[in-house]
Amino acid sequence: MRPTSSSTPRAGHGPGIGGFKTDSQVGVALRAGHPVYFVAFRARPEPGQYLAYVTRAEAAFVREVMRRHPAAPNPVITGNCQGGWATLLLAAMNPDLTGPIVVNGAPVAPRAGKVGENPMRYNAGLLGGTWVPMFLSDLGGGIFDGANLVMNFEALNPGRTLFRKYTDLFRDIDKGDKSFLEFEKWWGGFFMLTEPEIRWIVEQLFVGNRLAKNEARIEPGRPVDLKAIRAPIIVFASHGDNITPPQQALNWIVETYADVQEIRIRGQRIVYMVHDQVGHLGIFVSSQIARKEHAEVASTLETIEALAPGLYEMRIEDIEERDGKKIFTVSFAEHGMDDIRALDDGHDDERPFAAVARTSEVQAQIYDAVVRPFVQAAVTETTAELSRALHPKRVERALASSRNPVMAQVAEVAEKLRDTRAKASPDNPFLAAEQLWVDSVEQAIDLCRDTRDMMYELAFYGLWATPLARAFGRTHEAHRTLKSTDELRSLPEVAAALHNIERGGFAEAVIRMLVLLAENRKGVRRDRLERSSRVLTQDEPFKSLGAEHRALIIHEQTLIVAYEPQRAIEALPLLLPDAADRELALRVVRYIPGNADEMSPETMQLLQRFHEVLGQPRFTGDIDHDPLDDTPQPQNTMAAGTSRARTTRAAATPESEA
């Protein structure tokens, strides 16, 4: 079984909602029998803690998991919300951690969004930049209170968070009291960060957008380059998420890579999935999502590393029930950058954020030099604790808790009502009137929210989209330098791969033909991927290659197919000089696509081309049994694989890029 590690978000609360919900990624992994490790943090950070220390601790944790399960594949690492970009940091700074990483609802490109739909991104331009969390941290004695982040979240949808969830509770108290208290206990467990931590998050990510621009540094001298990630990445987003819309979860791919060809050159596999309507928290713990999306992702992770490098959209389609269980069809459609760009309305609306970023830097410097010394001198440990105790979100909960003497009387009345109350009949007209009143109040609050958001947006662009502001922020508009298509071909790993186009053996030939088939189909179904994964991981000669060497061969053959597809086919006889090996390789390649009636005409034509090039008669009928089961090892595999090991490893080392 495959170990799984899940990371807490540290978005103002913890230890992460997946830690107590069975309908979550953690619950799905446990039900599937995988060992699960949950990374959590104390409510108060260690004195002098930096984000770099957190990343190092997480890396040490994952390596310990790997040490405890030496026979298992590298663990899957899951990060929700803020834990998502933290997981990307972890993988970028530790390329040896090559197990798949799952990033759910993570704001990696926080400036992105659609005009009229995503107002939260305007906060820095209207409410203040980096100096605000610096000031709040100073008031807290060097500690930033996560209750501020939770308050911002609730302000996004006040009709739901401040009104509707309470009316729903009391209108059906017998159904939701336990789950309500369970959630509120977690939601009210406010976590704290040190001033350097929250400053890095705001400065490098939310205001500066430096992670996507390749300008972020986790500490002096340690830049963060997302291209350094070697682990497969699975990104889950939703159109119904008002915290992290799909643009913020996915646009970093467009800003990081020149095109899909570069993703392939880097040997990277990026799979994304966009839900139609689930909300931010629902991404992590919705029972419907857990039964479908998370369950299918968990089962697919066993085979996802058999995908050829590239960018894919994971599609899950419902089909009929079988034996009382709903069966889903999962496929991976190969996509381009334009498919991600189509989710956005362009990048022109993001240009004013450059002026916000530069202004934020100036304000932070002024605050640090002029105001901060006086604030820090005035704050004591007692006043810092008092500021946290009097935070509106804590006071709100304290007033409704047993710490409030008045609530003792409410508790007595509640006990009496529990035994004596009579539930109203469903056809009671007063229930209908109550429902009408609840809906009306919620709609009125929503109207105020929509008006506020509209004013936010108008004020933001009225202030920061002016010619003067645009000129002021021009120095902060530059995106990372991306290589052109011609430059990509000249990268050392491409040249090394093309140099080996006529070298290799049975393993290289089979993998090359499978990559050609995948390129031809522009996508792959999970059942075919499972057969491919089983052959490449459980059958000889592939099993003895090991995961690392096997991944390098897949990477190299993908580069060969991407740049010289015709030469790749014509060189197959040089990789398979023995007639018996040619026949066996063709049977393996014919077995993986499945039945002939499910193949496209293009796939059939390509298979025929393989037979012609290798001088073998075409097979008739389907091959339902794995040809490598109990089959003697091909003659030229071990020698070819051994002789090419050093060359392939050299080809897999990417050139560093500014």
ChimeraX attribute file (.defattr): number of C-alpha atoms within 10 A of each C-alpha:
attribute: neighborCount
match mode: 1-to-1
recipient: residues
	/A:1	13
	/A:2	20
	/A:3	22
	/A:4	25
	/A:5	21
	/A:6	25
	/A:7	26
	/A:8	25
	/A:9	24
	/A:10	23
	/A:11	23
	/A:12	24
	/A:13	22
	/A:14	24
	/A:15	24
	/A:16	25
	/A:17	20
	/A:18	21
	/A:19	20
	/A:20	15
	/A:21	18
	/A:22	18
	/A:23	20
	/A:24	25
	/A:25	30
	/A:26	29
	/A:27	19
	/A:28	20
	/A:29	21
	/A:30	14
	/A:31	12
	/A:32	14
	/A:33	11
	/A:34	16
	/A:35	17
	/A:36	19
	/A:37	17
	/A:38	17
	/A:39	18
	/A:40	16
	/A:41	17
	/A:42	10
	/A:43	18
	/A:44	14
	/A:45	17
	/A:46	11
	/A:47	10
	/A:48	11
	/A:49	14
	/A:50	19
	/A:51	19
	/A:52	17
	/A:53	14
	/A:54	16
	/A:55	19
	/A:56	14
	/A:57	14
	/A:58	19
	/A:59	19
	/A:60	12
	/A:61	16
	/A:62	24
	/A:63	16
	/A:64	11
	/A:65	19
	/A:66	19
	/A:67	12
	/A:68	11
	/A:69	16
	/A:70	9
	/A:71	10
	/A:72	12
	/A:73	16
	/A:74	23
	/A:75	25
	/A:76	23
	/A:77	28
	/A:78	22
	/A:79	27
	/A:80	30
	/A:81	26
	/A:82	22
	/A:83	23
	/A:84	27
	/A:85	23
	/A:86	25
	/A:87	26
	/A:88	25
	/A:89	19
	/A:90	24
	/A:91	27
	/A:92	20
	/A:93	22
	/A:94	16
	/A:95	14
	/A:96	14
	/A:97	22
	/A:98	19
	/A:99	24
	/A:100	25
	/A:101	28
	/A:102	25
	/A:103	27
	/A:104	27
	/A:105	30
	/A:106	29
	/A:107	28
	/A:108	28
	/A:109	26
	/A:110	26
	/A:111	26
	/A:112	27
	/A:113	27
	/A:114	18
	/A:115	14
	/A:116	11
	/A:117	13
	/A:118	20
	/A:119	21
	/A:120	20
	/A:121	20
	/A:122	21
	/A:123	16
	/A:124	19
	/A:125	22
	/A:126	15
	/A:127	8
	/A:128	16
	/A:129	25
	/A:130	27
	/A:131	22
	/A:132	18
	/A:133	20
	/A:134	24
	/A:135	21
	/A:136	18
	/A:137	23
	/A:138	22
	/A:139	25
	/A:140	25
	/A:141	23
	/A:142	21
	/A:143	25
	/A:144	29
	/A:145	27
	/A:146	22
	/A:147	23
	/A:148	18
	/A:149	17
	/A:150	18
	/A:151	14
	/A:152	12
	/A:153	17
	/A:154	13
	/A:155	15
	/A:156	19
	/A:157	16
	/A:158	16
	/A:159	21
	/A:160	17
	/A:161	13
	/A:162	14
	/A:163	15
	/A:164	15
	/A:165	12
	/A:166	13
	/A:167	15
	/A:168	15
	/A:169	15
	/A:170	12
	/A:171	13
	/A:172	11
	/A:173	13
	/A:174	10
	/A:175	12
	/A:176	14
	/A:177	13
	/A:178	10
	/A:179	12
	/A:180	14
	/A:181	11
	/A:182	13
	/A:183	14
	/A:184	11
	/A:185	12
	/A:186	16
	/A:187	17
	/A:188	17
	/A:189	16
	/A:190	23
	/A:191	22
	/A:192	26
	/A:193	25
	/A:194	23
	/A:195	23
	/A:196	17
	/A:197	21
	/A:198	23
	/A:199	21
	/A:200	19
	/A:201	17
	/A:202	20
	/A:203	21
	/A:204	21
	/A:205	21
	/A:206	22
	/A:207	25
	/A:208	27
	/A:209	26
	/A:210	20
	/A:211	27
	/A:212	24
	/A:213	22
	/A:214	20
	/A:215	17
	/A:216	20
	/A:217	16
	/A:218	19
	/A:219	13
	/A:220	7
	/A:221	7
	/A:222	11
	/A:223	15
	/A:224	23
	/A:225	23
	/A:226	20
	/A:227	20
	/A:228	19
	/A:229	24
	/A:230	20
	/A:231	24
	/A:232	22
	/A:233	23
	/A:234	22
	/A:235	22
	/A:236	25
	/A:237	28
	/A:238	23
	/A:239	17
	/A:240	18
	/A:241	20
	/A:242	19
	/A:243	21
	/A:244	29
	/A:245	28
	/A:246	30
	/A:247	26
	/A:248	21
	/A:249	28
	/A:250	27
	/A:251	23
	/A:252	21
	/A:253	22
	/A:254	16
	/A:255	19
	/A:256	21
	/A:257	19
	/A:258	18
	/A:259	21
	/A:260	21
	/A:261	20
	/A:262	23
	/A:263	19
	/A:264	20
	/A:265	24
	/A:266	24
	/A:267	27
	/A:268	24
	/A:269	23
	/A:270	23
	/A:271	22
	/A:272	23
	/A:273	21
	/A:274	20
	/A:275	17
	/A:276	11
	/A:277	13
	/A:278	19
	/A:279	20
	/A:280	23
	/A:281	15
	/A:282	19
	/A:283	27
	/A:284	26
	/A:285	22
	/A:286	19
	/A:287	15
	/A:288	14
	/A:289	19
	/A:290	23
	/A:291	15
	/A:292	17
	/A:293	20
	/A:294	25
	/A:295	19
	/A:296	19
	/A:297	21
	/A:298	20
	/A:299	14
	/A:300	18
	/A:301	18
	/A:302	18
	/A:303	19
	/A:304	22
	/A:305	20
	/A:306	22
	/A:307	25
	/A:308	23
	/A:309	27
	/A:310	24
	/A:311	24
	/A:312	23
	/A:313	21
	/A:314	26
	/A:315	17
	/A:316	16
	/A:317	10
	/A:318	11
	/A:319	10
	/A:320	10
	/A:321	10
	/A:322	8
	/A:323	7
	/A:324	7
	/A:325	8
	/A:326	12
	/A:327	14
	/A:328	16
	/A:329	13
	/A:330	19
	/A:331	20
	/A:332	22
	/A:333	17
	/A:334	18
	/A:335	17
	/A:336	16
	/A:337	16
	/A:338	10
	/A:339	10
	/A:340	18
	/A:341	16
	/A:342	10
	/A:343	17
	/A:344	18
	/A:345	13
	/A:346	13
	/A:347	12
	/A:348	7
	/A:349	15
	/A:350	17
	/A:351	18
	/A:352	27
	/A:353	28
	/A:354	26
	/A:355	25
	/A:356	27
	/A:357	24
	/A:358	21
	/A:359	19
	/A:360	23
	/A:361	18
	/A:362	15
	/A:363	17
	/A:364	24
	/A:365	15
	/A:366	13
	/A:367	18
	/A:368	14
	/A:369	10
	/A:370	11
	/A:371	13
	/A:372	19
	/A:373	12
	/A:374	9
	/A:375	14
	/A:376	16
	/A:377	10
	/A:378	12
	/A:379	15
	/A:380	14
	/A:381	11
	/A:382	10
	/A:383	14
	/A:384	18
	/A:385	14
	/A:386	13
	/A:387	15
	/A:388	19
	/A:389	13
	/A:390	12
	/A:391	14
	/A:392	14
	/A:393	16
	/A:394	15
	/A:395	13
	/A:396	11
	/A:397	15
	/A:398	14
	/A:399	13
	/A:400	13
	/A:401	13
	/A:402	13
	/A:403	11
	/A:404	11
	/A:405	11
	/A:406	12
	/A:407	14
	/A:408	13
	/A:409	9
	/A:410	12
	/A:411	12
	/A:412	10
	/A:413	11
	/A:414	12
	/A:415	10
	/A:416	10
	/A:417	11
	/A:418	10
	/A:419	8
	/A:420	8
	/A:421	9
	/A:422	8
	/A:423	7
	/A:424	10
	/A:425	9
	/A:426	9
	/A:427	8
	/A:428	9
	/A:429	11
	/A:430	12
	/A:431	14
	/A:432	12
	/A:433	11
	/A:434	13
	/A:435	15
	/A:436	11
	/A:437	12
	/A:438	16
	/A:439	14
	/A:440	12
	/A:441	15
	/A:442	17
	/A:443	13
	/A:444	13
	/A:445	18
	/A:446	17
	/A:447	13
	/A:448	14
	/A:449	17
	/A:450	17
	/A:451	11
	/A:452	13
	/A:453	19
	/A:454	16
	/A:455	12
	/A:456	18
	/A:457	21
	/A:458	12
	/A:459	15
	/A:460	20
	/A:461	15
	/A:462	12
	/A:463	17
	/A:464	21
	/A:465	20
	/A:466	13
	/A:467	11
	/A:468	11
	/A:469	19
	/A:470	19
	/A:471	13
	/A:472	17
	/A:473	22
	/A:474	14
	/A:475	11
	/A:476	19
	/A:477	17
	/A:478	11
	/A:479	14
	/A:480	18
	/A:481	14
	/A:482	16
	/A:483	16
	/A:484	11
	/A:485	12
	/A:486	8
	/A:487	9
	/A:488	18
	/A:489	18
	/A:490	10
	/A:491	16
	/A:492	15
	/A:493	25
	/A:494	22
	/A:495	15
	/A:496	19
	/A:497	26
	/A:498	21
	/A:499	13
	/A:500	16
	/A:501	24
	/A:502	17
	/A:503	19
	/A:504	24
	/A:505	26
	/A:506	27
	/A:507	25
	/A:508	24
	/A:509	28
	/A:510	24
	/A:511	25
	/A:512	27
	/A:513	24
	/A:514	23
	/A:515	23
	/A:516	25
	/A:517	20
	/A:518	18
	/A:519	19
	/A:520	13
	/A:521	16
	/A:522	13
	/A:523	18
	/A:524	20
	/A:525	15
	/A:526	19
	/A:527	17
	/A:528	16
	/A:529	23
	/A:530	18
	/A:531	17
	/A:532	21
	/A:533	19
	/A:534	18
	/A:535	22
	/A:536	22
	/A:537	18
	/A:538	13
	/A:539	18
	/A:540	19
	/A:541	19
	/A:542	22
	/A:543	14
	/A:544	14
	/A:545	19
	/A:546	11
	/A:547	15
	/A:548	10
	/A:549	16
	/A:550	20
	/A:551	19
	/A:552	19
	/A:553	25
	/A:554	23
	/A:555	26
	/A:556	30
	/A:557	27
	/A:558	27
	/A:559	30
	/A:560	26
	/A:561	21
	/A:562	18
	/A:563	15
	/A:564	13
	/A:565	15
	/A:566	12
	/A:567	14
	/A:568	20
	/A:569	20
	/A:570	15
	/A:571	16
	/A:572	25
	/A:573	18
	/A:574	15
	/A:575	22
	/A:576	26
	/A:577	15
	/A:578	14
	/A:579	13
	/A:580	12
	/A:581	20
	/A:582	24
	/A:583	18
	/A:584	17
	/A:585	22
	/A:586	21
	/A:587	20
	/A:588	21
	/A:589	22
	/A:590	22
	/A:591	21
	/A:592	22
	/A:593	24
	/A:594	16
	/A:595	13
	/A:596	16
	/A:597	8
	/A:598	9
	/A:599	12
	/A:600	11
	/A:601	12
	/A:602	12
	/A:603	19
	/A:604	14
	/A:605	10
	/A:606	16
	/A:607	19
	/A:608	15
	/A:609	15
	/A:610	20
	/A:611	16
	/A:612	12
	/A:613	13
	/A:614	20
	/A:615	13
	/A:616	15
	/A:617	10
	/A:618	15
	/A:619	14
	/A:620	7
	/A:621	8
	/A:622	14
	/A:623	18
	/A:624	11
	/A:625	11
	/A:626	17
	/A:627	18
	/A:628	18
	/A:629	11
	/A:630	9
	/A:631	11
	/A:632	9
	/A:633	14
	/A:634	20
	/A:635	15
	/A:636	17
	/A:637	21
	/A:638	18
	/A:639	11
	/A:640	17
	/A:641	22
	/A:642	13
	/A:643	13
	/A:644	16
	/A:645	15
	/A:646	10
	/A:647	14
	/A:648	20
	/A:649	16
	/A:650	14
	/A:651	22
	/A:652	21
	/A:653	14
	/A:654	16
	/A:655	11
	/A:656	8
	/A:657	12
	/A:658	10
